[in-house]
Amino acid sequence: MMDRAALRLILLGVFLISATSDPFKKKQNVDIYSFYINSTVTSRYATTVITSRVANTLNESQEIQFEVKIPKNAFISKFRMTIEGKTYDGVVKEKEEAQQQYNQAVSRGQSAGLVKSVGRTLEDFKTSVTVAAFSKVTFELTYEELLKRRLGKYELLINAQPMQPVADFKMDVHIQEKPGISFLEVKGDLSTGDLTNAIKITRADKDAWVTFYPTRDQQTTCRSCGENGLNGDLLITYDVERQNPQGEVVVSNGYFVHYFAPSDVSRIPKNVVFIIDRSGSMHGKKIDQTRLALLRILSDLDEDDHFGLITFDSEVSLWKRELLKATETNLENAKSFVKEIRDRGATDINAAVLQGVDMISRHPREGTASILILLTDGDPTSGETNIDKIMANIKEAIGTKFPLYCLGFGYDVNFDFLTKMSLENGGVARRIYEDSDADLQLQGFYDEVAVPLLSDIQLKYPGGTKLTKTSFSLYFNGSEIVVSGQITDNSVESFTTEVIAVSKGSNVTYQDTIMTKDPRDVPPENEDFMQRLWAYLTVKQLLERQVLLKGQEKEDEKKEALKLSLKYQFVTPLTSMVVTKPQEGEVEVADKPKEGEEPSRHQALAYGGGGVAGGGASHVLHHPGLRGGYPYQAAIPSFVFLDADDQWPMVQGSVNVLPTMSAPAVHSSRFLLSVVGQSKPLCFDVPVPHKLRLLQDSASEFSVNGESMTGQSGFHNIAFHYKTNHHLTISTTSIRYHDGQNHVEFLWGQELTQNKTEDVSLILRSDELDVTMGNIRVIILLHKENGDVFLWPAVQQQPKDVKLTGILGKTDASYEEIQGSQTPTLKINDQEVSASWVDATDYRLSSKPVIKCWLVSFYAAMQKDISDFTVTQL
């Protein structure tokens, strides 16, 4: 394996640079001789430029690989590469136009970037470029985002995990805030020990500078460092002075932004109903963490708050039928109820939320704010299961009277459904990640909405136009309302703002007039930031509203979002960035799919050179262009390399080139189901594409999900999850495993490879991956057929005392053949079912034998609808 020669650094973003030639030779062939991160935050709008200079130190051409992780809320606005004095800039185009360029070239054999999401807040993409012997390349990436205030502070996260010390390593953060900076803190692993001397904080009235310039020695001698360099976090938190209750207004070049966050008002007593999913899928750590979070939240209620508790599976249970005051006695009784919550049954979201709406509506209290909070980890599977009907029912019941906040626990939940339902009812959706701190995530969300200060907020700007959102249902302590727009008359010398809201049942008004010609507002080097802030916020809100709109209004707003994305060169879900590369006129395309959207097909195949394998706690062996197939794909930028001439690119290393071949279209995958006491198996078809739950054992926190592709048999991605920290993701090109600390990656086709950690075993034998997690063993086979490459799972071992769920978990199938029928008929579960005697390929075996089976409908075989096995995320 080759030592990873790479540097990673996150300032709400990460870079990984490496040079590769042969994935199985050990070389030190890259020198990252300079690495700068420069982040400027002006009135909460952060523009980050990351510049990395890399030298190829070998006497032969090398592929220099470049990886970046950016916040999911950020838009890339610039990317360039400079090689031998020539610069290659990215140009943002409409996604369809960029896709056409890809389609025109794809038949000539192209290379694709690794696509994945990383953690809870970051997106990742890679690119690479061939650099001549002893030559250099400079990568530069710019991205922009508006920092959001939560719990009274803004945050910049810096994670430094380079895989080699860097001689010229600099990180500069400059924060400029017109009202002044009230506090600023720097925390994290990299602010302790020897590295304390590398951090310098400089404060002025309206400015703050944080610099981080560790020497090579400091990069290897700090508490969390080693021979591979830095490994840890810096967290910069700050807030601004808020002496003016009318808020802060900044005007520049015909645009304005209004930050409104008054703190001089009394808290509003609240009516809050917690609606908690207790269905069977919440078994284990999920329900334990939910109980723990609820106990803490109940302790934080104020005595003038009223609250209710609803738990649901296929049935809905109310702790009490009415809201109760948060007295000490009531809270203790409620905590006793919470401690007894147990998982069971299905998921009737419709009935549970309607009960919550009814509970609040039956007990209106003047001068209070009402909030519904739903926590669920799955799709509706009981009662009303039609998502559109559920949303219509809940929207009609709430009628804009109060917000609904939806918390989606894990990745099996239909997060798009929760997002739309929240937005339709004045709330937001938040994903709760299955991790050891899930209870703290739940409590953290509640803390954000725990102290309502104003309701029914309307913001008015007589001299403004093209305004962002100006109506808000609630304002919570520690948050901030932001409105931006254009000024209709640039010649005016003053600008007026007006805010009308309700505070404890009484109307309150905030008015302010500011001078527009104050040259001290914005430093000259940032004169265009206000216009870009307005464009960023406008595009964000237009895209968010897409899930709520229909017809012409939806199309008009989509066109406006596209127009602004192109004008300001933002890579959004509607655009792609195209970069012409020096090798053979190659082109790269960077996409940012929507939240929850699967990356486009052009990210699937990979050609080119080499791989990189690690040092430290991260072990990776992969082709730089391979798609990792990470299970959690959301809002993911990607790079795709397109060859512009008619020649196939040179293939280095050991990656197979798979030419496109015509094959009959596949509309479904056929599964075999063995039957005890019968020599003739059952079989059933599953249409493609689909994302399916293949296996699940809630007790051991084990699950396997698979994703099929249009026109192909089998699966092109399979994901294993075990306990809270073991994640195995398998694509048709690579295999990735993460145990919470270490990463391992393999390529299909490499020599016999084994990896064992705790009670997890992975054995790769050519085209078979043998996976054992706990006492469950599954073999994943890689099949190549008619030009297609796909995966197929085969269950080899499962505990006898555990009944696994999922399509592959059914072991109790039985049937009887009914004699004398005009057409073949089977009796399954006392129901007569039509059947056909057909051929099926047994992909559970590498030899792929064709056997005969009784083909029945999916429902007849599984006794459930296919919707009961579908998942929204791997």
N, C-alpha and C positions, 0 to 999 in steps of 0.2 A: 504494500500500500504506500501511497505517496503522502508525505507530510503536507498538510494543507498550508499553502503559502497565501495567506489572505488576511484582510483587515475588515473588521465589522465595527461600525459605529452608528449609534442611533441618536439623532436629535429629532425626535419624532420622525426618524428615518434611519435607514441602515445601509451601509455599502459592504459588499464582499468582493474583493478583487482576487483573482487567482489566474495563474497561467498553467496550461495543461498541454501535454503532447501525447503521452502514453499513460493510460489510467493505471497501469500496473508497474510503472517504474518509479523509483524514488529519486526526486530531483528537487533542488532549490533553484527555481528558475525565474523568480519574479522579485523585484524590489519595489515596494511602495515607498518611494523616497519623499513624498509630500502628501499630506492629507489635511485639508482645511474644511471646517464647517463654519459657515457664517450665517447667523440667524438674526434678522432685524424684526422686532415687534413694534409696530407703530399703531397706537390706539387699538390694541388687541389684534391687529392684523399681522400675522407672521409670514415673512418671506424668507425661506431657507435656501441657501445655495451651498451645495456640497461639491468640492473640487478634489479630485484624486489624480495624482500623477504617478504613473507606473512605468517601470523599465523592464524590458525583456533582456535578461542577462545571459541568455544562451546564444550560441553561434548558429542558430537556426530559427526559422519563423515559429512563433508560438501563438496560440489562441489565448488572449487575455480576457478573462471573464469578469463581469461586473454585475453585482447584485445590489438592489436597493429596496429598502422597506420604508414605506411612508404611511402616515396616518390615513385611515379610511375616510376621514373627513376632508383630506387635502386634495387639491387638484395639481397635477404636474402641469407646469406652464412653460418649461424649457428643458431641452436635453441636447447636449452636443458632445461630439468627440473630436479631439484634435490629434492628428497623426502626421508627423514630419512636416509641421507647419501648415497643414491643410485642415480646415474645420468642416465638420459635417453636422449641420443643424437639423433638428426635427421640425416638421411642419404639421400642425394640427389640421385634420380634414374631417369631413363628415364620415361617420363610421362606414356607411354603405360604399362610399367612394374608395376608402382604403381597402375594404373587403374586395372590391372589384379588382384592385391591383393584385391582391393575394390570389384571387381565383384565376386570374390570367396567367399567373406564374406557377400555381401549385402543381400542375401536371408535369413540370420539369424537375420536380424534386427539391423540396425546400427544407429549411431547418426551423425549429420552433423553440421558443423560450420556455424555461421552467416557470410554471405558474402555481402559486399557492397563496394561502393567507397564513398569517403568522400571529398567533396569540389572539388577543381580544380586540386590539385597536389598530393593527398594522396590516398592510398589504405588501406583497413582495413580487418583484419581477427581476429577471436576469437578462443580460445581453452579453455578447462577446464580440471581439474583433481580432483578426489576425494581425500581429505586429511583427515586422521584420527583425532579423537578428540584431541585437544590441540597439534596438530602437525604443522609442517611448510613446506612450499614449496618455492623453489627459481626458478624463471624463468629468462632465459638469452637469449637474441636475438641479433644477429649481422647482420648488413646489410652494404652494400658498394655502393658507387656511386662516379662518377667523377663530381665535381662541374663545372657548365658551366658559363662562363663570359657573362654577359649581361649589356649593358649600363655602362661599365667600372667598374663592381664590381661583386664579388661572394657573395652569401647569404647563411646563415644558419638560419632557422626559428625555434624558440623555443616557443611552446605554452604550457603553464602550466594551467591545469584546473582540479586539483585533487578534489575529492569529500570528502576528509577528510584531515586534516593536518597530515603530516608525520614527525616523530621525527628525523629520519636520512635521510634528503633529500639533495642530492648533484648533481650538474651538473657541469661537467668539460669539457671545450673545449680547445684543444691545436692545434694551427695552426703553421706549420713549412713550410717556403717558402725559398728556396735557394737564390733568388735574394734580399730578404728582403721584409718587409711589408710596403707599402707606406701609408696606412691609415687603421684604424679599428674603427668602430662605433657600439655601442649597443643602440638600440632604443626599443620602445614598451611600453605597459602598465606596464610591470613588471620592467621597469627601472625608474619608477617615485615613488614619495612618500616615504614611509618607506622602500620599497624594494631596494631603491638606495644603502643603506648600505650593502645589501646582495650580491651585484654584485662587483666583483673585477676584474680589467683589468690590466695585467702585460705585458709590451712590452720589447722585446729585439731586436737585430738587425734582426735576421731571424725568431724569434719566437714570438708568442703572446698567452697568456693564459686568458681565461675568465672563472671565477667561479661564481656559483650562489648557495649560501648556506643559504637560509632563515630559520630562527628559526620558531618554531611552532607559536609563537605570531605574527611574521611578516607575516606568511601565512594566518592569519585571519584579520589583521588590515590594510593592504594596501588599496589603493583607490578602486581597483576592486575586493577585496577579501571579504570573509564572513566566516561564521562558517564552510562552506564546503571547505575552503582552497583557494588556488590560482586560479585565473581566469584571464588570459591575455596572452600577447605575449612578447617575446624577439626576436629582429631581429639583428643578427650579420652580418654586411657587411664589406668586406675588399677588397683590391687590392694589387698587388705586384709592386715592383720597376721594371721599364722597361728601364734601361739605355742602354742595348744592342739591337740595332734595328734588329740584326739577330735572336733574340729570346732567349729563355732559353732552354738548353738541360740538362737533368738529366740522368745519366747512373748508373745502379745498377745490379749486378749479371747477366750480359749478355743481359739486356734489356735497352731500352732507351725511353724517351718521349721528344718531342720537342713542346714547346709552342711558337707560332709565333703570335705576336700582335704589329707590328710596328705602331708608332704614328707620325713618323717624315716625313710623306708624305702628299702631298696636297690632299684635297678632290677632287673627280672626279665629275664634273657636271653630273646630272642624267636626264634621260628621264623616267618619271613615268606615267603610265596610271592606273587610278582607275576604276575598273569595278564593279558597284554597283547593286545588286539585289533589284528591287523595286516591286517584285511580291506581291500578296495579303497577303501572309503569313508574310511579313515584317511589317504588320500593327501595329500601336500603338507605344509602347516604342522602339521597334527595329529600326524603320525608324527614330524616333526622335533622338535616340542616334547616329545613323549612320550620320545623318546630322550634329549633334554637333561635332562629331569627325572629319568629313571632313573639317568643317570650321576651326578647330584648325590646322589640318594638312596643309591646304592651307596657313595659316599664317606662317608656319614654312619653306616653300619652299624658297630656295635661288634664287636670281635673275638670276643666270646663269643656273638654272634648267629649263627644259621644261616639260610640263604636259598636260594630257588629261583626260577628264571625260566621262565615258560611263555608262548609266543606262539601265536596261533591265527588261522586263517581258517576254511576248510572242513576244514583239517587242523590237528592240534595238534603243536607242536614243543616239546621239552624241552631246555633248555640242558644240564642234567644230570638223570639219573633220580632222584637223591636230593638231600636238602638238604646243602649244604656250609657249612663254617664260614667266617666272613667274614675270612679271612686276606688279607694283602696280595696274595699270588699269585692266590688265587681271585677276589678283587675285580677285579684287572686282567684276568683271563680273561673274567669276566662282562661287563666294560665293552666288551671287544672284540666279544663276542656282541651286545650292545645296539647298538653302532654299525652292525651289519650288518642290523638289523631293517628289512625292506622291506614295503610294503603290497601285498596281492594277495588275490584270492579272496573267499569268502563269510564267514559268521559262525556258527561252531558253539560257542555259549556253553556248552551242556550238557556236551559232551565235555571242554572246556578246564577248567571249574571242577571237574568230577569228577576230572580228573588232578591238580589242585592239592590236593584233599581227600586223594586217595590218597598223594600225596607226603608230606604232613604225617603222615598216619595210620600210614604204614609206618616212620616214624622218630620215635617218641615220645621225649621227653627230660624227665626228672623236673626239676621246679623251673623250668620255662620257660613262656612264653605263646606260643600259636600264633595267627597272623593270616593270613587270605586277603584279598588286595586285587585286585579285578577292575576293569579299565578297558576300556570298550567305547563305541562311538559309534553303535550301531545295534541293530536287532532280530535275534533268532536267525533265520538264513535257510538254515542247513545242518544236517545231522544231525537231531537232535530239535528241532523248531520249535514244538511245542505248549508254551506258556508254563506251563500248569498242571502238565504232566508234568515239565518242567525243574525247577520249584520243588520238586515232590515228590521227585524224584531227589536233588537237592542237600540238601534237608532231611534225608532218610533217611541220606545218606552222612555228613553232618557230625554229626548226632545230638547237638547242643548242646555238642560238645566244644570248639569255638572259633568266633570270629565271622567273618562274611564282610562285607567292606566293598565296596560297589559305587560306582564312579565313572562317571557318565554324561557322555560328551564331546559337547557340543553339544545341539541341539534335535531331531534326528531320532531320538534314542534313546528307547526306551520306558521313561520314567523311573518310571512307576507299577510296572512289572514289577521294576525294580531296587530300588525302595523296599521292595516287599513281600518280595522275596527276601532283602534285607538284614535286615529286621526279623524274619523267620522264623528267622534264624540269628544273632541277637544282635548285629548290626552296624547300620550306618546307610548311607544312600545320599547321595551328594553330586554336584551337577551341576558339571561343569567347563565354563566358558564359553569359546566359541571367540573368543579375543582374543589380543593380543600377549603377555599374561602367563599364558597357559594353563600353561606349564611351572612357573611360580611357584605357581599354584593347586594343581597336582599335588604339588609339593614341600611346600607349606603343609599340605595334608591329611596327608601322611605324617608331617610334624613333630608333628602332634597325636597320632598313635598310635605315635610312635617309641620312647617310654620307658614301658612298662607297669610299674606299681609294685605293684598288687594284682590278684588275680583272684578270681572266685567271691564277690563281695561281697554280704552279706546284712545289712540294717539292721532292727533291732527296736525297738519302742516300746511297752513294756508298758502305758503309760497313754494310748495314742493309738488313734484310730479314723479311718475314712475316709481312709486313707493313700494318697498317690500311690505311684508305683513304688518298691519297696524291694529289688529284686534286680538286680544288674548283673554282667555277665560280666567286665569289665576296668575298672580305673581307671588313667588315664594321667597322667603328670606334666604339670602345667600346666592340667589340667581341673578339674572339680568335680562331685561328686554332690550332688543337691538332693532332699530329701524333705520334704513338708509334710503336715499332717493336723490333725485336731481332737483336743482333749484331752477324755477321757471324763468327768473329774470336775474341774470348775472350782474346787472348794474345796481341792484339794491344793496344798501349798506347794512341792513339788518334782516334777521330771520327769526320767525316766531314759532315756538312749539307749544302745544297744548295737550295735556293728558287728563282724561276724565275717567274716574274709576269709582269703585264702591269699597268703603272701609267700614266693616262692622255694621252694614245696613245703611250707612250714610254716604252720599255722594261727596267726592273730593276732587278738586281740580288743581292741576299744576300747570302754570304758564311761565314761559321764559322767552326773552328776546335777546339775541346775541348779535354782535357786529360781525359781518362777513368778511371784512377787509383787514383782519388782524394778521399781519405777516408772520407773527410768532407762532401761529397755530401748527404749521407743518414745515419741517425742514426742507430746503430746496431739493435734496436728493430723493425725497419721498413724495414729490408733488403728485404723482399719479396713483398713489396707493389708495386714495379715497374712491376713485373711479373703479379700481379693481376690487376693492372691498364691496362696493355696491353690486358689481357684476357677480362676484362670488356668491353673495347672499341671495341675490335674485335667482341665479341658476339653481342653487340648492333648494330654494323654496318652490320653484317651478317643477323641479323633478320630484320633490316630495308630494306635490299636489296631483301628480299624474295618476296615482292609485285611486284618487277620489273623483276624477273627471271622466266624462264620456263625450263621444261625438266630436263636433267641431271645436268646442271649447278646449277639449283635451289636445286636439291636433294643433290648435293655434298656440297654446302654451308650450307644447313640445317644440314647435318651430322657433318660438322666441328663445327658449333655452338653448337650442342649437345655434341660433344666430349669435348669441352672446358668447357661447363656448368657442366658436370660431374666431370671433373678433378679438377675444382676450387670450386665445391660444390655450384654453383649458382642456385637459384630457378628462372628459366626463363620460357617463354611460352613452352619450350620443355621438362622441367623437373618438378619433384615433390619432395618434402621433406617428407620422411616417418619417423615417430617417434613412437617407441613402448612405450606404457604407462603401468603403473603398474597394473591397474585394468583389470583383466581377459585377460591379454595379448592384450589389445586394441592397435590399430594402428591409427596414425593420418597421413593424407596426405595433404600437403600444395602445392597449385598450384598457378601459376602466368599466367593466360590467356593473350593472346595478346590484344593490345589496341582494344577496340570495340567488343571483343569476349565475347559471353555469357558464364557464368560459367557453368562447366560441371554438368551433371544430378545428380552426387553423392552429390551435395550440397542441395538437396531438402527436405529431411525428417529429423526430429529431435526427439531424445529420450533422456531421462535423467531428471535431476532435475531442478525445480525451476525457478526463475526469479529475477529480480532486479528492483526496482522502485526508482525514483530519489529524489533528493533535489536540491535546487538552481533552475536554469532555465531549467534544463534538467529532464524530467519525462519519465521514461522508465519502462514498465512492460512486461517482455518477458522471454521465456525460453532461456537459454544461447546458445543453439545450433540452435535456429530457424533462418531460412534464412529470412532476412528482406525484400528482394525483392526491394531494392532501385532502383529508375528509371534509375540512371546513372551508368551503369555497364561498367567499362573499366579497363583493365589491373589489375585485382583484385586477390590478393592472397586469398587462402581459406584453412581452415582446415576441415578435415573430420575424424570422429572417427570411427574406424572399430573394431568390436568385433571379437576376434580370436577363440573363442570356439563356440560350437553349441547351447549355451543357449541364450535365449533372455535376454538383460540387464534389470536390475531392473529399473522400471519406477517410478520416484518420481513426486511430484506435480500433476498437472492436465492435463498434455499433453497427448493427445490421441496417442496410438500406432496403426499404420495403417499397417497391414500385407499385403504382396504382394498377389494379387489375379489375376488369369487369366481372361481376358475379351476380347471380340472381338476387333480387332484393329480398331481405329477410324481414318478415312482419312480426315474428314471435319467436320465443325460445321455448323448446319443449323439455319439460322436466319429467323424470321418471320417479315413481313412487312405489317402493317395494311393499308388498302386502303379505303379512304373516299367514302361512298356511296356503298360499296360492303361488303357483309357478308363473302365472301371467301377471306382470306388474300393471299398475295403472300409470297413465301419463296425462299431462295437461299442458296447455299452452299459455304462456304469458306474453302479451303484446309488448313490443319494444317501440320507443324507449321507455324505461321505467327506473325508478329508484325504489329498491325493495329491502325490507327487513328479512334477511335470510335466516339468522339465528339470534336468539336472545335468551339469556338466563338472568333475570333481574337479581336473583339472590347473590350471584357471584359478580354482578355488574359486568357481564360479558355480552357483547353484541357483535353481529356481523351484518353489514349492509352492502348491497351491490347496486351498481348503476349500469344499465345497458344503453346501447347506442342505436339510433335509427339505422335500419338496414343491416344490422349485424346480429349474429347469435351471441349468446353468453353475455359477459360483462366486460366493460373496459376499465372499470374501477371497482375495487372491493376494499372496504375499510373494516378493521377489527378494533374494538375498544374493550379494555379489560380494567376493572377497578377504575380509579379516577385518573391514572397517570400513564397507562400503557395504550399507545395508539399505533396501529400498523396500517399503512396505506399502500395498496398494491395497484399499479397500473400495468398496461401491456408493455411498458418499457423499463420500469424500475420498481423497487421495493423500498419503502422507508419505514423505519421503526423509531419511536420516541418513547422513552420510559419515564419522562418527567424531568430528566437531567441530560441524558445522552441521546445523540442521534446516530443512527446507523443507516447506511444506504447500500443496496446491491443492484447489480444489473442482471436481468434475465440472461441466461446462457453462460455466465461465468463459472469458474470451477467450483467444486463442492465447498460450500461456505456454511459455517455454523455460528449462531449467536445465542447465548443463554444468559438471562437475567432473572433473578428470583424464580418464580414458577412459570416463566415464559421461555419457550424454546423455538428457535427458527432454524430450519435446515433447508438450504437451497441446493437442489440437485438438478442442474440444467434447466428443464422446463417444468419443474415441480417445486413448490414451496410447501414444506411440512411445518404446520403451525400448531403448537400446543400451548394453551393458556389455561392454567389450573388443571382440571381433569377433562378438558374438552380438546379434541384434536381434529383439525381440519386440514385437508390438503388442497392447495390451489394449483390447478393445472393451467399451463399456457398452451393454447391450441392455435395452430395456423391452418386455415382452410379457405380455399378459393380466394386467396389474396387478403383475407381478413385475419386479424390477430385478436384473440379474445381470451378471457379468463373463465374458468369454471370451478366451482367449489365442490368438494366431496367430503362429507362428514365421516371420519374414521373412528372416532371414539367419543362417547358422551356418557355421563353418569347415569346409572340405571334409576337412581332415586330422584332424578331431576327431570321434569318435563320441560323440554326446550320449546320455545315458541318460534315463529318465523316459518317461512316456506320450507326450509330444510329440516325443521324441527319435528314434523309430524311423523310419528312412529306407530300410530294406532289405526292406520287405514285398514278397512276390510270391505269386502263386497261378496255378493252371490250372483252367479250367472242365472238369469231367468230363461228357462228353456221354452221353446215353442213360440217365441215372439217373432213377428214378421221381420223386425229389424233387431240387431243386437241390443240387448237391454240388461243392465246390471241393477242390483238392489243395493243401495248404499244408505246406511242409516234409515232404513225402512222407507226409502224413497226409490221409485223406479227411475232410472237414468238411462238415456240413450247413450250408446257407446259405438266406437268404430275401432276395428282391428287394424292397427297401423304400424308403420316403421318408426323407430326413434333411435337416434344416435346417442349412445351412452358416453357422454363427455366426462363422466366421473372417472373414466379410465383413460390412460394415455393412448391406448390402442384404438379408442373410439369405435367399439363394435356397434353394429346396427342390430337392434333386437326388436321383437314384436311386443306391443303393449295395447291395453284398452284405453283409447283416448276418450276422456270425458271432459266436461266443462270444469273451469277453475273452481267454481263453487261446489260442484259435486265432489271434487277431490279433496278440497280443503275445508269445506263446510263454513266458509267465510268468503266475503267479497274480496276482490284484489285490493280494494281501497283500505282494507284492514291491515294490509302488509306494506303499503306504500309509506315512504318517508320523504321529507322535503330536503334533507341534507344527509350526506353520508356520515 
